[in-house]
Amino acid sequence: MYYLQGQTMETIARHLGVSRSSVSRLLSYARDTGLVRISVAAAPGHKGTLAGQISEIFGVQASVVPVHDVHTEVNRLHNVSLVAAERLVDILAPGATLGIAWGNTTAEISRCMPRVSFPGSTVVQLNGAATATESGIPYADAIISRIAHSIGGRMVNFPVPAFFDYEDTKTALWRERSIRTVLKTIDQCDIALFGVGSMSARLPSHVYSGGFLDPEELAAVQRDGVVGDVCTFLIREDGSTDMALNNRASGPSPDTLRAIPRRLCVVSGASKALPLLGALRARVVTDLVLDDGAARELIELVRTRTTTARGAR
C-alpha cells in the first residue's frame, strides 16, 4: 500500500484500523528484514561529469557520491558505504562467491548491507589479518560474518598473518591442504570487494595503524615509493608492486585480483586518491564507488602528473 500504491501512512492506518506509528514501525521492519529494499540504479556517468571522466580515463564503471564538506571523515565513509552496499547487492547473484578484504571501508560497508538472500553464495576472506601480537580473527571475522549473514551465504575465513615474517614460511604454509582450499576459493571468486589503504589518510588505514608493519618496514616502503595497498598488497603510484615485502603478504596479487570478473573498489576521502590512482593503473578495479572529494582529487592528480611528465620530456 505504501510503496506500490503510493498511499500515505495516515490512509493506511485508517484502512487497517491501527495507529500511524504502527504503520511506521511495520515499514521500518520491512526495510530492516529485507522484505522491502530501496535501491538507486547506478547510472552511467555522462561525459564531463566526474564519474564520466573517471570511467573514460580508466575504463571502469564509476559512481561518485556527493558528500557535503561539513561531514566528518567518518560520516563521509558512511555515506559512501551506503551506496557501495547497494552496488554490491546489484552485482551479486545466487551461487556467487564474494571475496572481501578487511579494512575500515569494508567494515563500514558490512554495517550498511541490506538483508537480501542469495542462495548458495559464499563469502571468503581475501587476506590474512594476524599480527605479531594479535590473531586479527575477531576484526576480520566480524566483517565477513556480517556480510555473509546479510546475503545468507557461508563463510570461509583465512587464518594467516597479514604479513609473514619470512617468505619461506608463507611458501611452506601455502602447500598445506587447508590453506590451499581457501586459496582455491579465492581463485573461484566472481566478485571482489575492497578499499585502498593509504599511508597518509585522514582516517588511518588499518594496515598502517594496527601494528601489521613495524616502523622500520614502514619507513623502508615509503622510501621505495609505496603510496598504499590493495588487500594488504603494497602498491606504488604507477601501479607497480615489485617489492620484497609483497612476497611476505598474504593478500592476493594484482594478477590474482584481475582474474576475478568483477572487482568493486570503494574509496572515501581525498587523501586516498593517490593509492587509488595506483590501484587503477594496476588495473585491479572494474567497478568504483567514491565520494566527490576523492573523485576531484583523482582527476587533479591525473592532470598534474600528465602535465609534469610532458614538461619533463
Helices and strands as residue ranges (DSSP letters): H 9-16, H 20-32, H 50-58, E 61-65, H 73-91, E 97-100, H 104-112, E 122-125, H 137-151, E 154-156, H 167-173, H 177-187, E 191-194, E 197-198, H 206-209, H 215-223, E 226-230, E 233-236, G 244-248, H 254-258, E 262-267, G 270-272, H 273-281, E 287-291, H 292-312
